[in-house]
Amino acid sequence: MALLKYEEIAESLRSRIAAGEFAPGETLPSGRDLAEQWSVSRATAIKAMDVLRNDGVVVARQGTGFVVNETPVARPAGERRAGSTRVTGGMPFLRVGEPDWVEPPAHVAAALRMDAGARALRRVRVLQAPDGSPHSYVQAWFPPDVAEPSPRLAQTAPIAEGTTRYVRRQTGRFPVEGVDSTTVRMATEVEALHLALTTPAAVAVVLHTAYDGEGRPLVCEEGVTPGALYEHIETYAM
């Protein structure tokens, strides 16, 4: 399906940011400049910027324009419903260590439909609350058929356009269904360390698995949040 013009502009800017043409904190071309470059109205150019702002790629700075976000944000596991944005519910995060290829725990391997002993690419981060304290410890696991054709997943640098868009560009695959399972257990020593908890401590665990249009798993993400910080609100018709 062909992209609309504003989407095409947004994707072009994502690619230029990802390639390092615009570093964090640098100003992007103005709406007027983009309108001239793409032969579109200024409103269309601004709409492209709004797409990037909703995804947390850029921020509006008064007197300057749109600049590349210096503080990347991510959504907690289980907060990726259709129509949501990275900015809505997104949190700053810190990368933990470097991405590595390891054998996932049995429940993650089952979600990814991987054989016992097979390795997946793991990316770990700690999401932060507004005051900078740790909010969630998140491990994202990518199966080989997703990670191998997407080499930037193995790098520590944030993926400005988001992993979903990057994986789609590299593989042609994108999520159409998500399955979330929420359980409660005691924190492990590693989780307690990164979440600044005194053990024993109860945590809520959201296991999020995304599937493509053919039902193949794209990623399994496990988010661990201290019980005192976890809240799930859902509104529905009755």
N, C-alpha and C positions, 0 to 999 in steps of 0.2 A: 504494500500500500504506500503510495507516494506521500511524502511529508508535506505538510502545509508550509507556506513560506516562512512564517515565524519559527516553526519547528526546525526548518533547514538552517536558519540563521543561528538558532540556539545550539544545534548540533555542531555547526562549524566552529563556534566559539568554544564549545567543550573540547573539541579536538585540538584547537590551538592552545588552550590552557593545559591540557594533558601533555602536549608536546613541549611545554616549557616556554612558549612564546610570551605568555603572560604569567609572571610569578605571583605568589601570594602577596597581596597588598598593592599590586599594580593596577592602574586604571585601564579599563577596557575602552574601546572606541565609543564615542558618544552616540546617542540615538540618531542625531542628524548625520553623523559620518556613516553609520551603518545603513541608514536609509539611502544615502547617495551610492554607497558601494553596491547595495543589493537592488537598487531601483525599486524601492518599496516606500510606503508612507512611513512617517516617523512613528505613528501609532503601532505599525507592525513591528518595527525595530524594538520599541519599548516592550511590546508583548513578548518578544524573544527574551529580553532581559528579565522580565517577570518570571518566565519559566526557569531561568537559571537561579533567580533569587529564591523561588519556592523550593528548589532542590538544594539550597545551601551552598551553591557554587560561587555566587557573588553576593555582595551586600551593597546597599545604596549609601553613599557617603555625601552629605550635604556639601555643596560647593565644589565637589570633585566629580561626582557621577557614580558609576558602578565600578567597584574594585573586586578583585579576586579575594575570596574569603581567606583570611589568615588562620581561622579556627574552624577546621572541618567539623561537621556534625554528623551524627548517625542516629538512627532510630533504634529503640530497644527491640529485642526479639519479640515478635508477635504484633508489632505495630506497623505492618506493611500492607494494609488493606488497599484495595483499588480506590483511587481518588485521593489518597493521603499524600503528603509531601514530606521531604526530609526535614524541612524547617518546622512543620507542625509536629510537635512531640520530639523533635530531634535534640540531641544533647552533644556538647563537646566531648571528645574522647582522647584517651592516651593509648598509643599502641604499646602492647606488652611484648617484648622480645622481637624476634623476627619470624615471619611465616616459615613453617617447617612441614616436611612430609613425615607423618607419623600414622601409626595404626589407630583409628578412632575407637572409642569405647563401643561396646557391643550394641547399645541402643542407637548410637549414631550410625554405625555401620548398617544396622537393619533399616534405618530410615533412608539411607543412601543406596540400599540394595547392593552393598559391597560384600565380597567374600571375606571370610575370616583371614586375617593376616595381610590383607591389602591395605595400602596406605592412601591417605587423603591429605590434601593441603589444608593446614590449619592456620587461621589468622585470629589473633587474640587482642582484645582491647578492653579498656575500662571506661565506661561511660561516666560522665561527671555531672553532679548536681550543680545548680547555679552558683553555689558557694565554693565550688571546686572540690568538694568531698566526693568520694566514690559512690556511684549509684548502682551500677550493674557490671558484672564480670561476664564478658561475652566471648565465646569461642565459635567461630564460623568455620565449617568444614566443607571443602569443595572436592567432589569426586574427580578422578583423573581425566575423564572425558570433558570436564569443564576447565580444570586448572591448567592442563598441559597446553591447550591452544590460547591460554590467557596469561602470558608470562608476567604481567604486572601484578597479578595476584600474589606472586612470590616475593614482591618487593615491599619494603617497609613504608615507602612514601604513600600518603593518602591518594586515593583515586578520585580526582576532582569531580568527574562526571558520575561517580557512584559505581559500585561493583555491578549492579544490575545492567546499567547501560553499557558498561565496558564489556561484560560477558556477552551481551546481545550483539555488540559490534564484532566481537572475535569469533563467536560460534553461530550466530543467527538464532540462538535459543533465548527465550525469555519466559518469566513466570506467568502462568495463567491460573494457578491454584496454589493456595497455601494451606498447610495443616499445622495448627498450633495445639500443643498439649501442655497443660500447666499442672505441675505437681509441687509438693512441699517436702523438703527433707532438711537434714542438717548440713551445714557448710563443710566442705573439705578444708584441709589446712591451707592449700593454695588459694582457694576462694576467700577464706577468712583473711589471709594476708593481704590480698589485693583490695578487699572491701573494708579493711580496718575493723574487723569484727573480733570480739572476744569469744572464743569457743567455750562451750557449745553454743551455736547460734542457728536459728531456723532461717531458711531461705526459700523463696519461691523460684521455681525453675520453669522457664518457658522454652519448650523445644519447638522451633519453627522450621518446617521443611517446605521448600518451594519446588513446584513441579512445572515442567514446560507443557506445551500443547499435546505432546505425545505421552504424557504421564511419567516422563523421566525426571528424577531428582536433579536439581541444579545446585542446591546448597542446603545444609542442615546447620542451623544456628541455635546454640544453647545459651540463653541469657539467665544469669543467676542474680537475684536481687534480694537484699536483706528483707526479712518479713515486715519490719517496721516501715519500709519504704514502698512496698509493693501494693498497688491498688489497681483493680480492674473494674471499669464502669462500662456498662452496656445498656443502651436504650433500645427498646423494641416495642412493637405494637401488641396490644392485648385486646 
